[in-house]
Amino acid sequence: MNISVFTYFFAHRSIKTAHKYALKGVNISLLSSLIFFSMLNSHATNRASETRWAEQLRDNLVVGEPLALPLSSTDPKQEKKTFFSIYTEPTTSEAKGAVILLHGDGAHPDWSDIIHPLRVALPDKGWATLAIQLPLQGTKKRTNKEEQDKERIAIIKASSARINTSIEFLREKKYDYIVLISHSFGSLMSLNYLQTNNDKKTAKNKPFVNAAIIIGTPLLGKKIPLNSALMITKIHIPLLDLYGSDDLDFVLRSAKARKTAAHKAQNKHYRQTQTIGANHFYQSLDDELITYVSNWLNSTYRLSKP
């Protein structure tokens, strides 16, 4: 995402976010530091920034259980690493399934836009949520597009191990129906995982991921994994493609290509919906977003039943 665009949206949102967390008793000086770091540079500093997010979020978490999920390595000499996640169990008597939430560029698992509202609301509707920290790009500015694309591709590919670990964690919790919900750059990570694991099945011969929702999905290049449309041609599970009428240009311009790709894949359970009045972050439309996502989850869940 263009840094100036990101900074504008984040600055515009920060006043509302500060007020909301102040009502919950969250340390505002801490929040100010988060705002400063994000406005300083939309690309955080990889593991160092991940650690900082985790420490700050863990201390101020109101809903959900903080987790350190393991990152597997085939190298026995490599230091064992983990990534921060927030797990919230359903509050209903019967669980329908579980949702993995994937944030956008430079963000974290409790991001105030899209991620937090869905993370805390869906458990009341029968869905466990697992919001995970995705790999973050470095602070070094890439003026060369080729170098920028290489970094983006590396980050997208690195996310697959985290998504896989998250799915396995939820399978161990006995959730049979798992959905990926992603926003912005996180949607490229979600789509890449899905298109590279489209033949992967559970022990019961069911899809490893049952459905997916992508929100504000960009198209950043001509090839996979930067090209969301090409990846959609390889996906056949139920897929909801949400975007706003006031979304960013690279989301709006690629909407037709994404829809055409789903038709090419003959994905009869693909649906694309433009939300009138919504910007890239669905600001002031949390309730509408939650209702739409919840209704679609319920409809696809029913489709999976014999």
C-alpha positions as CSV (number, residue, x, y, z in Angstrom):
1,M,0.0,0.0,0.0
2,N,1.2,3.5,-0.7
3,I,2.7,4.8,2.6
4,S,1.0,8.2,2.4
5,V,-2.4,6.5,1.9
6,F,-1.8,4.2,4.8
7,T,-0.7,7.1,7.0
8,Y,-3.8,9.2,6.1
9,F,-6.1,6.3,7.0
10,F,-4.3,5.5,10.2
11,A,-4.2,9.1,11.4
12,H,-7.8,9.5,10.6
13,R,-8.7,6.5,12.6
14,S,-6.4,7.1,15.6
15,I,-8.6,9.6,17.3
16,K,-11.6,7.3,17.4
17,T,-9.4,4.4,18.4
18,A,-7.8,6.3,21.3
19,H,-11.2,7.3,22.6
20,K,-12.5,3.7,22.4
21,Y,-9.6,2.3,24.3
22,A,-9.6,5.1,26.8
23,L,-13.1,4.0,27.8
24,K,-11.7,0.6,28.5
25,G,-8.9,2.0,30.7
26,V,-6.1,1.2,28.3
27,N,-2.9,3.2,28.8
28,I,-3.2,6.1,26.3
29,S,0.6,6.8,26.3
30,L,1.1,3.2,25.2
31,L,-1.5,3.7,22.4
32,S,0.2,6.9,21.3
33,S,3.5,5.0,20.9
34,L,1.7,2.4,18.7
35,I,0.3,5.2,16.6
36,F,3.7,6.9,16.3
37,F,5.5,3.6,15.2
38,S,2.8,3.0,12.6
39,M,2.7,6.5,11.2
40,L,6.5,6.7,11.2
41,N,6.7,3.7,8.8
42,S,4.0,1.4,7.6
43,H,6.5,-1.4,7.3
44,A,7.4,-2.7,10.7
45,T,10.8,-4.3,11.6
46,N,10.1,-8.0,11.3
47,R,10.7,-10.0,14.5
48,A,11.6,-6.9,16.6
49,S,8.3,-5.3,15.7
50,E,6.4,-8.5,16.2
51,T,7.8,-8.9,19.7
52,R,6.9,-5.3,20.5
53,W,3.3,-5.8,19.2
54,A,3.0,-9.0,21.2
55,E,4.2,-7.4,24.5
56,Q,1.9,-4.4,24.2
57,L,-1.2,-6.4,23.1
58,R,-0.7,-9.1,25.7
59,D,-0.7,-6.6,28.6
60,N,-3.8,-4.8,27.4
61,L,-5.9,-7.7,26.1
62,V,-9.6,-7.5,27.2
63,V,-11.1,-10.4,25.2
64,G,-9.4,-13.6,24.2
65,E,-6.4,-15.7,25.3
66,P,-2.8,-14.7,24.1
67,L,-0.9,-17.6,22.6
68,A,2.6,-18.2,21.3
69,L,2.2,-20.7,18.5
70,P,5.3,-22.6,17.3
71,L,7.0,-22.1,14.0
72,S,8.3,-25.5,12.9
73,S,11.8,-25.8,11.5
74,T,13.6,-28.7,9.8
75,D,16.9,-27.4,11.1
76,P,17.6,-28.7,14.6
77,K,20.2,-26.0,15.2
78,Q,17.8,-23.2,14.4
79,E,16.3,-21.3,17.4
80,K,12.8,-22.3,18.0
81,K,10.5,-19.4,17.2
82,T,6.9,-18.6,17.9
83,F,4.4,-16.1,16.6
84,F,1.8,-14.2,18.7
85,S,-1.9,-15.0,18.3
86,I,-5.2,-14.4,20.1
87,Y,-7.6,-17.2,20.6
88,T,-11.2,-16.7,21.6
89,E,-13.6,-19.6,22.2
90,P,-17.3,-19.4,21.2
91,T,-19.7,-18.2,23.9
92,T,-22.5,-20.3,22.5
93,S,-23.5,-23.7,23.8
94,E,-22.6,-25.3,20.4
95,A,-19.6,-24.3,18.2
96,K,-20.1,-24.1,14.5
97,G,-16.5,-23.8,13.6
98,A,-13.4,-21.6,13.8
99,V,-12.1,-18.6,11.9
100,I,-8.5,-17.6,11.4
101,L,-8.1,-13.8,11.0
102,L,-5.3,-12.4,8.9
103,H,-4.5,-8.7,9.2
104,G,-3.2,-6.3,6.6
105,D,0.3,-4.8,6.0
106,G,2.1,-3.4,9.0
107,A,-0.7,-4.4,11.4
108,H,-1.3,-6.9,14.2
109,P,-3.8,-9.5,15.5
110,D,-6.0,-7.0,17.3
111,W,-6.0,-4.2,14.7
112,S,-8.9,-1.8,15.4
113,D,-10.3,-2.0,11.9
114,I,-12.0,-5.2,10.7
115,I,-9.8,-7.6,12.7
116,H,-10.8,-6.6,16.3
117,P,-14.5,-6.2,15.5
118,L,-14.7,-9.7,13.9
119,R,-12.4,-11.2,16.5
120,V,-14.6,-10.3,19.5
121,A,-18.1,-10.5,17.8
122,L,-18.0,-13.9,16.0
123,P,-17.6,-16.0,19.2
124,D,-21.0,-14.8,20.3
125,K,-22.3,-16.2,17.0
126,G,-20.9,-19.7,17.5
127,W,-17.4,-19.2,15.9
128,A,-14.1,-19.5,17.6
129,T,-11.6,-16.9,16.4
130,L,-7.8,-17.1,16.1
131,A,-6.2,-13.8,15.1
132,I,-2.6,-14.4,14.2
133,Q,0.5,-12.2,13.8
134,L,1.6,-12.3,10.1
135,P,5.2,-11.7,9.0
136,L,6.0,-8.0,8.6
137,Q,8.1,-6.2,6.1
138,G,11.3,-4.4,7.0
139,T,11.7,-0.7,7.5
140,K,14.2,-0.3,4.6
141,K,12.5,1.6,1.8
142,R,12.5,-0.1,-1.6
143,T,12.5,2.4,-4.4
144,N,13.1,-0.3,-7.0
145,K,9.9,-2.2,-7.8
146,E,11.7,-5.4,-8.4
147,E,13.2,-5.3,-5.0
148,Q,9.9,-4.4,-3.4
149,D,8.1,-7.3,-5.2
150,K,10.8,-9.7,-4.0
151,E,10.3,-8.7,-0.4
152,R,6.5,-8.9,-0.7
153,I,6.8,-12.3,-2.2
154,A,9.1,-13.5,0.5
155,I,6.7,-12.2,3.2
156,I,3.7,-13.8,1.6
157,K,5.5,-17.2,1.3
158,A,6.7,-17.0,4.9
159,S,3.1,-16.6,6.1
160,S,2.1,-20.1,4.9
161,A,3.8,-21.8,7.8
162,R,1.9,-19.7,10.3
163,I,-1.4,-20.3,8.6
164,N,-0.7,-24.0,8.5
165,T,0.2,-24.1,12.2
166,S,-2.9,-22.2,13.0
167,I,-5.1,-24.7,11.1
168,E,-3.4,-27.6,12.9
169,F,-4.0,-25.9,16.3
170,L,-7.7,-25.5,15.6
171,R,-7.9,-29.1,14.3
172,E,-6.5,-30.3,17.6
173,K,-9.2,-28.3,19.3
174,K,-11.6,-30.5,17.3
175,Y,-13.0,-27.8,15.0
176,D,-14.0,-29.5,11.8
177,Y,-15.0,-26.4,9.9
178,I,-12.3,-23.8,9.4
179,V,-12.5,-20.5,7.6
180,L,-9.8,-17.9,6.6
181,I,-10.8,-14.3,6.9
182,S,-8.2,-11.8,5.6
183,H,-7.9,-8.1,4.9
184,S,-5.8,-6.2,2.3
185,F,-2.2,-7.6,2.0
186,G,-3.3,-10.4,4.3
187,S,-5.6,-11.6,1.6
188,L,-2.7,-12.2,-0.8
189,M,-1.3,-14.5,2.0
190,S,-4.6,-16.3,2.4
191,L,-5.1,-16.8,-1.4
192,N,-1.5,-18.0,-1.8
193,Y,-2.0,-20.5,1.0
194,L,-5.2,-21.7,-0.6
195,Q,-3.9,-22.0,-4.1
196,T,-0.8,-23.9,-3.0
197,N,-2.8,-26.3,-0.8
198,N,-5.9,-26.7,-2.9
199,D,-5.6,-30.5,-2.9
200,K,-4.9,-30.9,0.8
201,K,-7.5,-32.9,2.7
202,T,-8.2,-33.8,6.4
203,A,-8.2,-37.3,7.7
204,K,-11.9,-37.4,6.9
205,N,-11.2,-36.4,3.3
206,K,-12.6,-32.9,3.8
207,P,-11.0,-29.7,2.6
208,F,-8.2,-28.6,4.9
209,V,-9.7,-25.1,4.7
210,N,-13.5,-25.1,4.2
211,A,-14.1,-21.5,3.1
212,A,-12.5,-18.1,2.9
213,I,-13.4,-14.4,3.1
214,I,-11.2,-11.8,1.5
215,I,-11.7,-8.1,2.3
216,G,-10.2,-5.2,0.3
217,T,-8.0,-7.5,-1.8
218,P,-5.3,-5.9,-3.9
219,L,-3.7,-6.9,-7.1
220,L,0.0,-5.9,-6.9
221,G,1.7,-7.7,-9.8
222,K,1.3,-9.8,-12.9
223,K,2.4,-13.1,-11.3
224,I,1.5,-15.3,-8.4
225,P,1.5,-14.5,-5.4
226,L,1.1,-10.8,-6.1
227,N,-1.8,-11.4,-8.5
228,S,-4.9,-12.1,-6.6
229,A,-7.0,-12.9,-9.7
230,L,-4.6,-15.6,-10.9
231,M,-4.7,-17.3,-7.5
232,I,-8.5,-17.2,-7.4
233,T,-8.5,-19.3,-10.6
234,K,-7.0,-22.2,-8.6
235,I,-9.5,-22.0,-5.7
236,H,-12.7,-23.9,-5.5
237,I,-13.9,-23.7,-1.9
238,P,-16.7,-21.1,-1.0
239,L,-15.1,-17.7,-1.3
240,L,-16.6,-14.3,-0.3
241,D,-14.9,-11.3,-1.9
242,L,-15.8,-8.1,0.0
243,Y,-14.8,-4.6,-0.9
244,G,-16.1,-1.1,-0.4
245,S,-17.4,1.4,-2.9
246,D,-14.8,3.9,-1.5
247,D,-12.0,1.4,-1.4
248,L,-8.4,1.9,-2.6
249,D,-7.8,2.2,-6.3
250,F,-5.9,-1.1,-6.6
251,V,-8.8,-2.9,-5.0
252,L,-11.5,-1.3,-7.1
253,R,-9.5,-1.7,-10.4
254,S,-9.0,-5.4,-9.8
255,A,-12.6,-6.3,-8.7
256,K,-13.7,-7.3,-12.2
257,A,-10.5,-9.4,-12.7
258,R,-11.1,-11.3,-9.5
259,K,-14.8,-12.0,-10.4
260,T,-13.8,-13.2,-13.9
261,A,-11.1,-15.5,-12.3
262,A,-13.7,-17.1,-10.1
263,H,-16.0,-17.7,-13.1
264,K,-13.0,-19.2,-14.9
265,A,-12.5,-21.6,-12.0
266,Q,-16.2,-22.5,-12.2
267,N,-16.4,-21.7,-8.5
268,K,-20.2,-21.7,-8.0
269,H,-19.7,-20.7,-4.3
270,Y,-17.8,-17.5,-5.1
271,R,-19.6,-14.3,-4.3
272,Q,-18.4,-10.8,-4.8
273,T,-20.1,-8.0,-2.9
274,Q,-19.4,-4.2,-2.9
275,T,-20.4,-2.5,0.3
276,I,-21.8,0.9,-0.5
277,G,-20.1,3.7,1.5
278,A,-17.3,1.5,2.9
279,N,-13.7,2.5,2.6
280,H,-10.7,0.2,2.8
281,F,-11.1,-0.2,6.6
282,Y,-14.9,-0.3,6.8
283,Q,-14.8,2.6,9.2
284,S,-18.1,3.2,11.0
285,L,-19.5,0.0,9.4
286,D,-18.4,-2.6,12.0
287,D,-22.0,-3.8,12.6
288,E,-22.7,-4.2,8.9
289,L,-19.5,-6.0,8.4
290,I,-20.1,-8.4,11.3
291,T,-23.7,-9.1,10.2
292,Y,-22.7,-9.8,6.6
293,V,-19.7,-12.0,7.5
294,S,-21.8,-13.9,10.1
295,N,-24.7,-14.5,7.7
296,W,-22.3,-15.8,4.9
297,L,-20.5,-18.1,7.4
298,N,-23.8,-19.6,8.4
299,S,-24.9,-20.1,4.9
300,T,-21.7,-21.9,3.8
301,Y,-21.6,-23.9,7.0
302,R,-25.0,-25.2,6.2
303,L,-23.8,-26.2,2.7
304,S,-21.2,-28.4,4.2
305,K,-23.8,-30.5,6.1
306,P,-24.9,-33.8,4.4
